[in-house]
Amino acid sequence: MQPDINALSVFALVAEEKSFRAAAERMGVTRSAVSQTIRRLEETIGIALVSRTTRSVALTEAGKRLYANAAPALREMRGAIEAVANIHGQARGKLTLAVSSIAESFLSGPLLAAFLEENPEVTLHVTVTDEEFDIVAEGFDAGVRLGEVIAQDMIAVAVSGEQRQLAVASPDYLERFGTPNHPSELASRRCIGWRRDANVAPYRWEFEEKGRAFSVAVADTVTTTDMALMIKLASAGAGISFGMEDSFRTSIARGELVPILQDFCPRFPGFFLYYPSRRNMAPKLRALVEHLRRVAG
C-alpha cells in the first residue's frame, strides 16, 4: 500500500485549513475534487481521517496522527524540490508574504512594482494581515512586521526608516472641543480606535513621558479593524484617532488632520522583512532581500 504523495499534500492542507473549501481555494481546484481526494486516501489506508459535518471539518484520531507524522516530511520534500529547482539560481515562482496592514512604505506600490520589473518570472502573493502567527508553519516565505514583534531567531531586513505613532484630529474637531495637552485627557474625549478583530480588546494608545512608556485605554466612540475608516472619520471631525504617522501623512499634508500630543510620541525602529535562517535561500526570496537592501542603501 503506497498512498499518493499528492493526496497526502491535499490532506495536510485540509488539516491546516480545517475546511475543504479553504483548502480548495489555496490549491485552485473545486471543493468536490478535494473531498474526492481525501475519500480515496481514506479508502487506500482503510481508516477514516476526517470527520465531516455540514459546518466543519475535524481530524479523527487517526487523522491527527497521520498529520503529525506526515507534515514535517512533506515540508522537507517541498524544500528538497525547491533546492533542486534553485540550482540555476534564477528567481522564479510564487513568493508568498504576510504583511502588516500598517506597513505603508512596503505596500505603497512602487517598491514591489520595481521588484517585479526586475524579476519578471516571480509572482507575488501578498496577504495583508495583522494576525500574529508563525509564518513558517503557515507556509509563507517571509513576513513584514514592526521590528519589536519579530522573533529573535528570524533574519530581518529593514524596509522603512524609524516610525512613530501619532494622535490626530481634524481642525474642526479641535476648534470645537480644544486641543488636549496630555494623553490622560483622552479618557474624556471622543476617540476613534483600532482593534484586530471583534473578539479582541481595542488597542491601548501608547505614549512616553520623560523616558517612561505608558498606555492609555481611551473611551472609544468608534472602534474598527480598518485604518482607512479611522482616517475618514477623524477627517470628518468624529473624534481623535491614533496610528502610524505614515498612515496619516497624506491627510496631514492636505490639512485634513492635525497631529497633537507630539511630545509624547517617540520614534522607534520601523518595519522589517523577516524570514527564517536558511542555508539555501530560494533565489526568489534572495532577489527580494537584495532589492530591499539596494533601496534602503
C-alpha positions as a Markdown table, in Angstrom:
| # | Residue | x | y | z |
|---|---|---|---|---|
| 1 | Met | 0.0 | 0.0 | 0.0 |
| 2 | Gln | 1.6 | 3.3 | -1.2 |
| 3 | Pro | -0.6 | 6.3 | -0.7 |
| 4 | Asp | -0.4 | 9.1 | -3.3 |
| 5 | Ile | 2.0 | 11.8 | -2.1 |
| 6 | Asn | -0.2 | 14.4 | -3.8 |
| 7 | Ala | -3.2 | 13.1 | -1.8 |
| 8 | Leu | -1.1 | 13.4 | 1.4 |
| 9 | Ser | -0.4 | 17.0 | 0.5 |
| 10 | Val | -4.1 | 17.7 | 0.0 |
| 11 | Phe | -4.9 | 16.0 | 3.3 |
| 12 | Ala | -2.3 | 18.3 | 5.0 |
| 13 | Leu | -3.9 | 21.4 | 3.6 |
| 14 | Val | -7.3 | 20.2 | 4.8 |
| 15 | Ala | -5.9 | 19.6 | 8.3 |
| 16 | Glu | -4.3 | 23.1 | 8.3 |
| 17 | Glu | -7.3 | 24.9 | 7.0 |
| 18 | Lys | -9.9 | 22.8 | 8.8 |
| 19 | Ser | -12.0 | 23.3 | 5.7 |
| 20 | Phe | -12.4 | 21.6 | 2.3 |
| 21 | Arg | -13.4 | 24.9 | 0.8 |
| 22 | Ala | -10.4 | 26.8 | 2.1 |
| 23 | Ala | -8.0 | 24.0 | 1.0 |
| 24 | Ala | -9.6 | 24.0 | -2.4 |
| 25 | Glu | -9.2 | 27.8 | -2.7 |
| 26 | Arg | -5.5 | 27.5 | -1.8 |
| 27 | Met | -5.0 | 24.9 | -4.5 |
| 28 | Gly | -7.2 | 26.5 | -7.1 |
| 29 | Val | -9.4 | 23.4 | -7.5 |
| 30 | Thr | -13.0 | 22.6 | -6.6 |
| 31 | Arg | -14.2 | 21.6 | -3.2 |
| 32 | Ser | -15.5 | 18.3 | -4.6 |
| 33 | Ala | -12.1 | 17.5 | -6.0 |
| 34 | Val | -10.6 | 17.9 | -2.6 |
| 35 | Ser | -13.3 | 15.8 | -1.0 |
| 36 | Gln | -12.8 | 13.0 | -3.5 |
| 37 | Thr | -9.0 | 13.0 | -3.0 |
| 38 | Ile | -9.5 | 12.7 | 0.8 |
| 39 | Arg | -12.0 | 9.9 | 0.3 |
| 40 | Arg | -9.6 | 7.9 | -2.0 |
| 41 | Leu | -6.8 | 8.4 | 0.6 |
| 42 | Glu | -9.1 | 7.0 | 3.3 |
| 43 | Glu | -10.0 | 4.1 | 1.1 |
| 44 | Thr | -6.3 | 3.3 | 0.4 |
| 45 | Ile | -5.3 | 3.5 | 4.1 |
| 46 | Gly | -8.5 | 1.8 | 5.3 |
| 47 | Ile | -9.5 | 4.2 | 8.0 |
| 48 | Ala | -11.4 | 7.5 | 8.4 |
| 49 | Leu | -9.1 | 10.5 | 8.6 |
| 50 | Val | -11.6 | 13.3 | 8.6 |
| 51 | Ser | -14.9 | 13.8 | 10.4 |
| 52 | Arg | -17.2 | 15.8 | 8.2 |
| 53 | Thr | -20.3 | 17.8 | 9.3 |
| 54 | Thr | -22.3 | 20.4 | 7.4 |
| 55 | Arg | -20.4 | 23.2 | 9.1 |
| 56 | Ser | -16.9 | 22.0 | 10.0 |
| 57 | Val | -14.2 | 19.6 | 9.3 |
| 58 | Ala | -12.2 | 17.9 | 12.1 |
| 59 | Leu | -9.5 | 15.2 | 12.1 |
| 60 | Thr | -10.1 | 11.8 | 13.6 |
| 61 | Glu | -7.5 | 10.4 | 16.0 |
| 62 | Ala | -6.0 | 8.6 | 13.0 |
| 63 | Gly | -6.0 | 11.8 | 11.0 |
| 64 | Lys | -4.3 | 13.7 | 13.8 |
| 65 | Arg | -1.6 | 11.0 | 14.0 |
| 66 | Leu | -1.1 | 11.0 | 10.2 |
| 67 | Tyr | -0.8 | 14.8 | 10.0 |
| 68 | Ala | 1.6 | 14.9 | 12.9 |
| 69 | Asn | 3.9 | 12.4 | 11.2 |
| 70 | Ala | 3.4 | 13.5 | 7.6 |
| 71 | Ala | 3.5 | 17.3 | 7.7 |
| 72 | Pro | 7.2 | 17.6 | 8.6 |
| 73 | Ala | 8.1 | 15.1 | 5.9 |
| 74 | Leu | 6.0 | 17.0 | 3.3 |
| 75 | Arg | 7.8 | 20.2 | 4.2 |
| 76 | Glu | 11.2 | 18.6 | 3.8 |
| 77 | Met | 10.1 | 17.2 | 0.4 |
| 78 | Arg | 9.0 | 20.7 | -0.7 |
| 79 | Gly | 12.2 | 22.1 | 0.5 |
| 80 | Ala | 14.2 | 19.5 | -1.4 |
| 81 | Ile | 12.3 | 20.1 | -4.6 |
| 82 | Glu | 12.8 | 23.8 | -4.3 |
| 83 | Ala | 16.5 | 23.4 | -3.6 |
| 84 | Val | 16.9 | 21.4 | -6.8 |
| 85 | Ala | 14.8 | 23.9 | -8.8 |
| 86 | Asn | 17.0 | 26.7 | -7.4 |
| 87 | Ile | 20.3 | 25.2 | -8.6 |
| 88 | His | 20.4 | 27.6 | -11.6 |
| 89 | Gly | 19.9 | 30.5 | -9.2 |
| 90 | Gln | 17.2 | 32.3 | -11.2 |
| 91 | Ala | 14.5 | 34.0 | -9.3 |
| 92 | Arg | 11.2 | 32.4 | -10.3 |
| 93 | Gly | 8.0 | 31.1 | -8.9 |
| 94 | Lys | 5.4 | 32.3 | -6.3 |
| 95 | Leu | 6.7 | 34.4 | -3.4 |
| 96 | Thr | 4.3 | 34.4 | -0.5 |
| 97 | Leu | 4.4 | 37.3 | 2.0 |
| 98 | Ala | 2.4 | 38.1 | 5.2 |
| 99 | Val | 2.4 | 41.9 | 5.6 |
| 100 | Ser | 1.1 | 44.1 | 8.3 |
| 101 | Ser | -1.7 | 46.4 | 7.1 |
| 102 | Ile | 0.2 | 49.5 | 8.5 |
| 103 | Ala | 3.4 | 48.8 | 6.6 |
| 104 | Glu | 2.7 | 51.8 | 4.4 |
| 105 | Ser | 6.1 | 52.2 | 2.7 |
| 106 | Phe | 6.2 | 48.5 | 1.7 |
| 107 | Leu | 2.6 | 48.4 | 0.5 |
| 108 | Ser | 2.6 | 51.7 | -1.2 |
| 109 | Gly | 3.2 | 50.2 | -4.7 |
| 110 | Pro | 6.5 | 51.5 | -6.1 |
| 111 | Leu | 8.8 | 49.2 | -4.1 |
| 112 | Leu | 7.1 | 46.0 | -5.1 |
| 113 | Ala | 6.4 | 47.2 | -8.7 |
| 114 | Ala | 10.2 | 47.8 | -9.1 |
| 115 | Phe | 10.9 | 44.3 | -7.7 |
| 116 | Leu | 8.6 | 42.7 | -10.2 |
| 117 | Glu | 10.0 | 44.7 | -13.0 |
| 118 | Glu | 13.5 | 43.3 | -12.2 |
| 119 | Asn | 12.2 | 39.8 | -11.7 |
| 120 | Pro | 9.6 | 39.0 | -14.3 |
| 121 | Glu | 9.5 | 35.3 | -13.5 |
| 122 | Val | 8.4 | 35.9 | -9.9 |
| 123 | Thr | 4.8 | 36.2 | -8.9 |
| 124 | Leu | 3.8 | 37.7 | -5.6 |
| 125 | His | 1.0 | 36.6 | -3.2 |
| 126 | Val | 0.7 | 39.2 | -0.5 |
| 127 | Thr | -1.6 | 38.5 | 2.4 |
| 128 | Val | -2.3 | 41.8 | 4.3 |
| 129 | Thr | -3.0 | 40.8 | 7.9 |
| 130 | Asp | -2.5 | 42.0 | 11.4 |
| 131 | Glu | -2.8 | 38.5 | 12.9 |
| 132 | Glu | 0.3 | 37.3 | 14.7 |
| 133 | Phe | 1.3 | 33.7 | 13.7 |
| 134 | Asp | 4.3 | 31.5 | 12.7 |
| 135 | Ile | 5.0 | 32.4 | 9.0 |
| 136 | Val | 6.9 | 29.1 | 8.6 |
| 137 | Ala | 4.1 | 26.9 | 9.9 |
| 138 | Glu | 1.6 | 28.8 | 7.7 |
| 139 | Gly | 3.7 | 28.3 | 4.6 |
| 140 | Phe | 4.8 | 31.9 | 3.9 |
| 141 | Asp | 8.2 | 32.7 | 2.5 |
| 142 | Ala | 8.6 | 35.9 | 4.6 |
| 143 | Gly | 6.7 | 38.5 | 6.5 |
| 144 | Val | 6.8 | 42.2 | 7.1 |
| 145 | Arg | 6.1 | 43.5 | 10.7 |
| 146 | Leu | 7.4 | 46.1 | 13.1 |
| 147 | Gly | 10.8 | 45.1 | 14.4 |
| 148 | Glu | 9.7 | 44.9 | 18.0 |
| 149 | Val | 7.3 | 42.0 | 17.4 |
| 150 | Ile | 9.6 | 39.8 | 15.3 |
| 151 | Ala | 11.1 | 36.7 | 16.9 |
| 152 | Gln | 14.8 | 36.9 | 17.6 |
| 153 | Asp | 15.6 | 33.8 | 15.7 |
| 154 | Met | 14.5 | 35.4 | 12.4 |
| 155 | Ile | 16.6 | 37.2 | 9.9 |
| 156 | Ala | 15.4 | 40.8 | 9.5 |
| 157 | Val | 15.9 | 43.4 | 6.7 |
| 158 | Ala | 14.7 | 47.0 | 7.2 |
| 159 | Val | 12.0 | 48.1 | 4.8 |
| 160 | Ser | 11.4 | 51.5 | 6.4 |
| 161 | Gly | 13.1 | 54.1 | 8.5 |
| 162 | Glu | 12.2 | 54.8 | 12.1 |
| 163 | Gln | 8.4 | 55.1 | 12.8 |
| 164 | Arg | 6.2 | 56.7 | 15.4 |
| 165 | Gln | 2.6 | 56.7 | 16.3 |
| 166 | Leu | 0.6 | 59.9 | 16.3 |
| 167 | Ala | -2.6 | 61.2 | 17.8 |
| 168 | Val | -4.5 | 63.2 | 15.2 |
| 169 | Ala | -7.8 | 65.2 | 14.9 |
| 170 | Ser | -9.4 | 67.4 | 12.3 |
| 171 | Pro | -9.1 | 71.2 | 12.6 |
| 172 | Asp | -12.8 | 71.4 | 13.0 |
| 173 | Tyr | -12.8 | 69.0 | 16.0 |
| 174 | Leu | -10.0 | 70.8 | 17.7 |
| 175 | Glu | -11.8 | 74.2 | 17.2 |
| 176 | Arg | -15.0 | 72.8 | 18.8 |
| 177 | Phe | -13.5 | 70.8 | 21.6 |
| 178 | Gly | -10.0 | 72.2 | 22.1 |
| 179 | Thr | -6.6 | 70.5 | 21.9 |
| 180 | Pro | -5.6 | 68.1 | 24.7 |
| 181 | Asn | -2.3 | 68.9 | 26.4 |
| 182 | His | -1.7 | 65.4 | 27.9 |
| 183 | Pro | -2.7 | 61.9 | 26.9 |
| 184 | Ser | -4.5 | 61.5 | 30.2 |
| 185 | Glu | -7.1 | 63.9 | 28.9 |
| 186 | Leu | -8.1 | 61.4 | 26.1 |
| 187 | Ala | -10.2 | 59.4 | 28.6 |
| 188 | Ser | -12.9 | 62.2 | 28.3 |
| 189 | Arg | -12.6 | 62.8 | 24.6 |
| 190 | Arg | -14.3 | 61.2 | 21.6 |
| 191 | Cys | -11.8 | 58.7 | 20.2 |
| 192 | Ile | -11.7 | 56.5 | 17.1 |
| 193 | Gly | -9.8 | 53.3 | 18.0 |
| 194 | Trp | -8.5 | 50.2 | 16.3 |
| 195 | Arg | -8.9 | 46.6 | 17.2 |
| 196 | Arg | -7.5 | 43.5 | 15.4 |
| 197 | Asp | -11.0 | 41.8 | 15.3 |
| 198 | Ala | -14.3 | 42.0 | 17.1 |
| 199 | Asn | -13.2 | 39.5 | 19.8 |
| 200 | Val | -10.1 | 41.3 | 20.8 |
| 201 | Ala | -9.9 | 44.3 | 23.2 |
| 202 | Pro | -9.3 | 47.7 | 21.5 |
| 203 | Tyr | -5.6 | 48.7 | 21.1 |
| 204 | Arg | -4.4 | 50.8 | 24.0 |
| 205 | Trp | -2.7 | 54.0 | 22.8 |
| 206 | Glu | 1.0 | 54.1 | 23.7 |
| 207 | Phe | 2.9 | 57.2 | 24.7 |
| 208 | Glu | 6.1 | 58.2 | 26.5 |
| 209 | Glu | 6.9 | 60.9 | 29.1 |
| 210 | Lys | 10.4 | 61.6 | 30.4 |
| 211 | Gly | 11.6 | 58.3 | 29.2 |
| 212 | Arg | 8.8 | 56.3 | 30.7 |
| 213 | Ala | 6.4 | 54.4 | 28.4 |
| 214 | Phe | 2.7 | 54.2 | 29.3 |
| 215 | Ser | -0.5 | 53.4 | 27.6 |
| 216 | Val | -4.0 | 54.9 | 27.8 |
| 217 | Ala | -7.2 | 53.0 | 27.5 |
| 218 | Val | -9.3 | 55.6 | 25.7 |
| 219 | Ala | -13.1 | 55.8 | 25.7 |
| 220 | Asp | -13.6 | 54.8 | 22.0 |
| 221 | Thr | -16.7 | 56.3 | 20.3 |
| 222 | Val | -15.9 | 54.0 | 17.4 |
| 223 | Thr | -13.6 | 51.0 | 17.0 |
| 224 | Thr | -12.8 | 49.4 | 13.7 |
| 225 | Thr | -10.4 | 47.0 | 12.1 |
| 226 | Asp | -10.0 | 49.3 | 9.1 |
| 227 | Met | -7.4 | 52.1 | 9.2 |
| 228 | Ala | -8.9 | 53.8 | 6.2 |
| 229 | Leu | -12.2 | 54.2 | 8.0 |
| 230 | Met | -10.4 | 55.6 | 11.1 |
| 231 | Ile | -8.8 | 58.3 | 8.9 |
| 232 | Lys | -12.1 | 59.1 | 7.2 |
| 233 | Leu | -13.9 | 59.5 | 10.5 |
| 234 | Ala | -11.2 | 61.6 | 12.1 |
| 235 | Ser | -11.0 | 63.8 | 9.0 |
| 236 | Ala | -14.8 | 64.3 | 9.2 |
| 237 | Gly | -14.5 | 65.5 | 12.8 |
| 238 | Ala | -15.8 | 62.4 | 14.6 |
| 239 | Gly | -13.0 | 62.4 | 17.1 |
| 240 | Ile | -9.3 | 61.9 | 17.8 |
| 241 | Ser | -7.6 | 58.9 | 16.3 |
| 242 | Phe | -4.2 | 57.2 | 16.8 |
| 243 | Gly | -2.0 | 55.3 | 14.5 |
| 244 | Met | 1.2 | 55.2 | 12.4 |
| 245 | Glu | 2.4 | 58.6 | 11.2 |
| 246 | Asp | 2.8 | 57.2 | 7.7 |
| 247 | Ser | -0.9 | 56.2 | 7.6 |
| 248 | Phe | -1.9 | 59.8 | 8.4 |
| 249 | Arg | 0.8 | 61.6 | 6.3 |
| 250 | Thr | -1.3 | 62.4 | 3.2 |
| 251 | Ser | -4.2 | 63.7 | 5.3 |
| 252 | Ile | -1.9 | 65.8 | 7.4 |
| 253 | Ala | -0.3 | 67.3 | 4.2 |
| 254 | Arg | -3.8 | 68.2 | 2.9 |
| 255 | Gly | -4.7 | 69.9 | 6.2 |
| 256 | Glu | -7.5 | 67.4 | 6.9 |
| 257 | Leu | -5.8 | 66.2 | 10.1 |
| 258 | Val | -3.6 | 67.9 | 12.7 |
| 259 | Pro | -1.0 | 66.0 | 14.8 |
| 260 | Ile | -1.4 | 66.5 | 18.6 |
| 261 | Leu | 0.4 | 65.4 | 21.7 |
| 262 | Gln | 3.6 | 65.0 | 19.6 |
| 263 | Asp | 5.9 | 65.5 | 22.7 |
| 264 | Phe | 4.6 | 62.2 | 24.0 |
| 265 | Cys | 5.0 | 60.3 | 20.7 |
| 266 | Pro | 8.6 | 58.8 | 20.5 |
| 267 | Arg | 10.2 | 57.3 | 17.4 |
| 268 | Phe | 11.1 | 53.5 | 17.3 |
| 269 | Pro | 12.5 | 51.0 | 14.9 |
| 270 | Gly | 10.3 | 50.6 | 11.8 |
| 271 | Phe | 9.2 | 47.7 | 9.6 |
| 272 | Phe | 11.3 | 44.7 | 8.6 |
| 273 | Leu | 11.1 | 41.9 | 6.2 |
| 274 | Tyr | 11.8 | 38.8 | 8.2 |
| 275 | Tyr | 12.3 | 35.1 | 7.3 |
| 276 | Pro | 13.9 | 32.0 | 8.9 |
| 277 | Ser | 17.6 | 31.4 | 8.6 |
| 278 | Arg | 18.2 | 29.0 | 5.7 |
| 279 | Arg | 21.4 | 27.7 | 4.3 |
| 280 | Asn | 20.0 | 27.6 | 0.8 |
| 281 | Met | 17.7 | 30.6 | 0.4 |
| 282 | Ala | 15.4 | 30.4 | -2.5 |
| 283 | Pro | 16.5 | 32.8 | -5.3 |
| 284 | Lys | 13.1 | 34.5 | -5.4 |
| 285 | Leu | 13.5 | 35.4 | -1.7 |
| 286 | Arg | 17.1 | 36.3 | -2.1 |
| 287 | Ala | 16.2 | 38.6 | -5.0 |
| 288 | Leu | 13.6 | 40.5 | -2.8 |
| 289 | Val | 16.1 | 40.8 | 0.0 |
| 290 | Glu | 18.8 | 42.2 | -2.3 |
| 291 | His | 16.2 | 44.6 | -3.8 |
| 292 | Leu | 15.2 | 45.9 | -0.4 |
| 293 | Arg | 18.9 | 46.4 | 0.6 |
| 294 | Arg | 19.6 | 48.4 | -2.5 |
| 295 | Val | 16.6 | 50.6 | -1.9 |
| 296 | Ala | 17.4 | 51.1 | 1.7 |
| 297 | Gly | 21.0 | 51.9 | 0.8 |
